[in-house]
Amino acid sequence: MAIQKTEKVWHNGKFIDWDDATIHVMSHVVHYGSSVFEGIRCYALPSGPAIFRANEHMRRLIDSARIYRIDVPFTADEILQGMLELVGGNGVWPCYVRPVILRGYGEAGVNPFNSPTEVYICNYPWGKYLGADANEGVDVCVSSWTRIAPNTLPAMAKAGANYMNSQLIKMEAIVNGYAEGIALDVNGYISEGSGENAFVVRHGVLQTAPLGNSVLPGITRDSVLEIARDLGIKVVEQPIPRECLYIADEVFLTGTAAEITSIRSVDKITVGTGKIGPITKAIQQEFYGVVRGEKADRHKWLTPVPVRTKQPVAV
Ligand SMILES: Cc1ncc(COP(=O)(O)O)c(C=O)c1O
C-alpha cells in the first residue's frame, strides 16, 4: 500500500514539512538497523478522532529504547502530546501513526553511542492490513524461518532490526500465495506472525504464546486477553505446539495493523469449519464496537485527539 502524504511530521519537538523529513544515508540506522518504533491507530469515532491505547504504545516505545540503551530526550508524555497535536493538525483520520526513534548521523562503525537520537512521528491513512473481508478470514502458512531466538535480538523491543526476520517470514508467505506466515520459536513452538500475535481456540479455550516464546508484547494481544476475560472466555498463555494450528477450532491474528483477522487455513489445512468461529466473532464484535464508538470504552483505551474541526479531511 503506497504511503499517502500528510502535511507535517513531528521531528524532535517541532513540526516540519512531510518532504523535509529526511535523513543522511550515513545515518547509523541505515547500516545497523538501530531504530525503535510504534505502530498506532487513530480511529474516527462519531465523537471525533481517538488514538487507541496511546499510553501503552508510548510505554512500549520508551521500553524498546531502554533495551537498546537509546537516551530519548523526550518523555513518553511529550511524545504523546506531539502525536495528538500532529494528528489534530494534519486533519487526517482514521490514520496510522508511526513514531520512530533512530540513531542518526554521527560516527561510522557499529558503536552507536556517538550518533544522535532523532525522534520523528508521522501519520497517514491506512486501511485493512491483511486485506481480508472480516467474515472470510485469510490463508496463512507456518514459516520455514524461525523467529528471533531469546538472547539474540530482544523480541520485546519493537526494533527496526527485528523486521529483517519479519521480512523473511512475510516474503516467503507472499511468494507462496499466503497472506501471512506464522513463525515458530527456536524450540518449535508457535511464536507469532511477521507483524501479529497469534491466537488459537480449542475446546472453547483461548490460547496464545507467552512472552517467553519470542513474541512482541502486542497491545492488541493484551486488549484481546482483556476482552476475553470480560466475556468469561477461558484464557491460557502457554507454549503452543505447531500442530495445534491444524486441529484448532479457530485461529486468529492480532495487531494494530491487522486488528483481529480470522484465519481460514494454515498450510492449506482448513481451520475448523473454514468460517469465522464464535469466539473470534465475539471478540471482534467487542473490539470493533469500542473502536467505532458503538460500545462503551470500559477500559479507557481511547484518547481523544483535540481538533479544531470534527470533520476529517477526505482521504
Ligand atoms: C512482530 C509483531 N508481533 C506482534 C505485533 C502486534 O502488536 P500490536 O498489537 O501492539 O500492534 C506486531 C505489530 O506491531 C508485530 O510487528
The ligand as a Gaussian input file, in Angstrom:
#p B3LYP/6-31G(d) Opt

LIG

0 1
 C        6.187000      -8.860000      15.259000
 C        4.909000      -8.303000      15.770000
 N        4.194000      -9.021000      16.646000
 C        3.022000      -8.569000      17.127000
 C        2.511000      -7.337000      16.743000
 C        1.224000      -6.851000      17.302000
 O        1.450000      -5.810000      18.207000
 P        0.381000      -4.658000      18.428000
 O       -0.891000      -5.326000      18.726000
 O        0.904000      -3.877000      19.573000
 O        0.335000      -3.864000      17.172000
 C        3.228000      -6.571000      15.829000
 C        2.741000      -5.256000      15.402000
 O        3.170000      -4.253000      15.871000
 C        4.460000      -7.050000      15.341000
 O        5.169000      -6.328000      14.464000

